[in-house]
Amino acid sequence: MFSGKVEVAPANIRGELAAIWNKTASDDARQAQAQDKSSETTRIRATLSNIIILLPPVPDKESLASVDSLIESLCIAHPSRFFVIDMLEPDAKGASLRTAVSSRCVLASSGSHVCSEEIYISSKPEAAQHVPNLILSNLVPDVAADFLLIGNPLITDCPQEDERVLQLIGASDRMSDRVIFDSSQFEDFGRCLDALLSQYDVGEGSSSFGVSGIYGKGNFKFRDVNWRRLRRWRALVREQFEIERVSERTSELSSIEIVTCNSNASARVGADAALIGAWIARCLEFDFGDASTDGSTISLKLRGAEVQACLKFKAASDQGFRDGEMLEIRFLLGPDVGGLVLSLRRSVDDRSLVVSVEADATSEFVRRVPFLENSLEELVLDDVVSISASNVNLQFHHPNGKLRVKLRLD
């Protein structure tokens, strides 16, 4: 974890960050003098946010590389002070609480080097209680703090691991303004969401998942980037219901099927399906009724003012997609025989979606539309930048001197 980073005692984090910063400035000055340059490139240490990243339990190399890539992207567009937390196994080698620091600089279009600071914290269970206070003592004041929950917050076969991770998540209520997570990574959407929200006092208007998303007017505590990832699905569904052949038969809606990829084809409501299903029911002004399970299908009754329908979550095995990804949304308007069928189905090439309308088993309309999903990096960056605070702390280093400036960007 500490490759290329400077290990330091927890009490010396601030001092070591300052030492790195001063050493970098001194090295720049010596290099400039040696090259006899008359004008020098400014080096800026900028902090637009405090960004706290909780690694998934037992992260693999791919997860660590993904987090590193995310930090790199954020450094370019949103320089911050990063806190990367790794919850260690009880029998892991080394001290129960270890910390390291680093600095990462990127070349901006202005020609200046913009630098972000990184603080790495590794903790065993017995030291986990000290992590929140350690973070609080090193937050940059007067800028927002965002807590990024990367991966699945629960390990279903390890209750003790779950407990300490959830305690840390709960403690983030004291050290962060917002919690940003990706529900598509939750192995059990309902259980994970319940466990996550149980750590907070969730009041009216405190969450944006599955309801108003990026369009919410409130200062939402919770941000589910998966809701943004599903924007393409929502836009296409909305578009179809604006077509006359569909809109004129909305009152005849009898069933909605959401098909999700699951390698063993067992009944399961993943995050994508749950969010889209809830959104469709809300848009069509349905209330939820009883649920039942039959093999690979979970059925949920829907009750409207003038019509009743059924929302079905189906599982299908498809090697071209990962478990939890939606494969198709299918609407039946009218009777099982002779009704109108509207289908939005992912193509095997994973870059397009096929929209079709059938009536009396005869195809009336078929078209293929582009379907490109944003990466996790893009989604997180979009969310962090859009909710960033109006304050920014800047510190400039130049061979001829040092200047510290604090700006308010209203």
Secondary structure, 3 states (H helix, E strand, C coil): CCCCCEEECHHHHHHHHHHHHHHHHHHHHHHHHHCCCCCCCCEEEEECEEEEEECCCCCCHHHHHHHHHHHHHHHHHCCCEEEEEEECCCCCCCCCEEEEEEEEEEECCCCCEEEEEEEEEEECHHHHHHHHHHHHCCCCCCCEEEEEECCCCCCCCCHHHHHHHHHHHHHHHHHCCEEEECHHHCCCHHHHHHHHHCCCCCCCCCECCCCCHHHCCCCCCEEEHHHHHCHHHHHHHHHHCCCHHHHCCHHHEEEEEEEEECCCCCCCCCHHHHHHHHHHHHHCCCEEEEEEEECCEEEEEEECCCCEEEEEEEEECCCCCCCCCEEEEEEEECCCCCCEEEEEEECCCCCEEEEEEEECCEEEEEEEEECCCCCHHHHHHHHHHHCCCCEEEEEEEECCEEEEEEEECC
